[in-house]
Amino acid sequence: MKNFVEFLIALLGLAALSTLATAQTAPWPAKPIHLVIGFAPGGNPDLLARMITPRMSELLGQSIVIENKPGSNGNIGADLVAKAAPDGYTLFLSDTSTYSIGPHIYAKLPFDTLRDFTPIVQIAVPPMYVVVHPSVPVHSMQELVAYAKANPGKIAYASAGNGSIHHLTTELFRSETGIDIVHVPFKGSGQSAPALIAGDVQLGFVGWTSISQGVRSGRLRLLGFASGKRSLMMPEVPTIAETVDPGFDVSSPMGIAGPAGLPRDIVERVQNAALAAARTPEFRERMIQIGLEPAEGGAEVFAHSIKSDYDKFGKVARMVGLKLD
């Protein structure tokens, strides 16, 4: 009887080890993937995630669950992912505001964006245009700079808040062109765009969706484009670089990252699935409809974008002397 019991225990032990080994060697993904969005539903990162994940799920053979964790300009969601296991089941989709700006403007962050994340894939970018209220007597970027220099402190510019990409981009423009303009921060583009249209402020670096109706109706005047290359949506609009500030190139790439230490094979599978989904005509058409432009790139491209923006906006944040709690 004793021998039989020992034999049974040994058999159960072997079965447990076999089950554990099978679980450890199960091909990824063996369960749903959680994609964390650091912003509330309805914003660009959230819309992009809901557009791209259905096709990614098909290609990866596993469902992708979107989890919105808004707060602190994406930092709450970022912290959750930074502390997750690097097993490919917790990923993060965000933009420059979290990856490259936040580290410079928040006094204390519980993570390091350059150390605690694995960049995976860059997907899209929200175009940023320069608009003025028609009360400003200018019709080009050259005229804007000349008018601002002749009227120091007369132009007030809107931003979506202190530390937003709109704020730091305009400060970069102000510094490089030597103009004197006044910052008026709002709580998001939902407030700054109406203020621009009403003429409460005269200048804005803004996304297309928030000001498209104002431009089409003539209540706002479109002058320039902030990225280094002309917009696919509005190719007739000249860039800042080709008009008043050579080399000026600001965008806010959105992409997916995972925790530090994510295995290379998982990075490549997520990257390839996202790029395949992003390059379909249907996806590109939907992006244009919500005011996004393609900016596809693999892990190396996205890592370079994050680091380049990190350095660029770090200089601007130090110049402005901006620190948030």
Stockholm file with secondary structure:
# STOCKHOLM 1.0

chainA/1-325         MKNFVEFLIALLGLAALSTLATAQTAPWPAKPIHLVIGFAPGGNPDLLARMITPRMSELLGQSIVIENKPGSNGNIGADLVAKAAPDGYTLFLSDTSTYSIGPHIYAKLPFDTLRDFTPIVQIAVPPMYVVVHPSVPVHSMQELVAYAKANPGKIAYASAGNGSIHHLTTELFRSETGIDIVHVPFKGSGQSAPALIAGDVQLGFVGWTSISQGVRSGRLRLLGFASGKRSLMMPEVPTIAETVDPGFDVSSPMGIAGPAGLPRDIVERVQNAALAAARTPEFRERMIQIGLEPAEGGAEVFAHSIKSDYDKFGKVARMVGLKLD
#=GR chainA/1-325 SS CHHHHHHHHHHHHHHHHHHHHHHHTCCSCSSCEEEEESSCTTSHHHHHHHHHHHHHHHHHTSCEEEEECCCGGGHHHHHHHHTSCSSSSEEEEECHIIIIIHHHHBSCCSSCTTTSEEEEEEEEECCEEEEECTTSCCSSHHHHHHHHHHSTTCCEEEESSTTSHHHHHHHHHHHHHTCCCEEEECSSHHHHHHHHHHTSSCEEEEEHHHHHHHHHTTSSEEEEECSSSCCSSCTTSCBSTTTTCTTCCCCCCEEEEEETTCCHHHHHHHHHHHHHHHTSHHHHHHHHHTTCEEEEECHHHHHHHHHHHHHHHHHHHHHHTCCBC
#=GC SS_cons         CHHHHHHHHHHHHHHHHHHHHHHHTCCSCSSCEEEEESSCTTSHHHHHHHHHHHHHHHHHTSCEEEEECCCGGGHHHHHHHHTSCSSSSEEEEECHIIIIIHHHHBSCCSSCTTTSEEEEEEEEECCEEEEECTTSCCSSHHHHHHHHHHSTTCCEEEESSTTSHHHHHHHHHHHHHTCCCEEEECSSHHHHHHHHHHTSSCEEEEEHHHHHHHHHTTSSEEEEECSSSCCSSCTTSCBSTTTTCTTCCCCCCEEEEEETTCCHHHHHHHHHHHHHHHTSHHHHHHHHHTTCEEEEECHHHHHHHHHHHHHHHHHHHHHHTCCBC
//
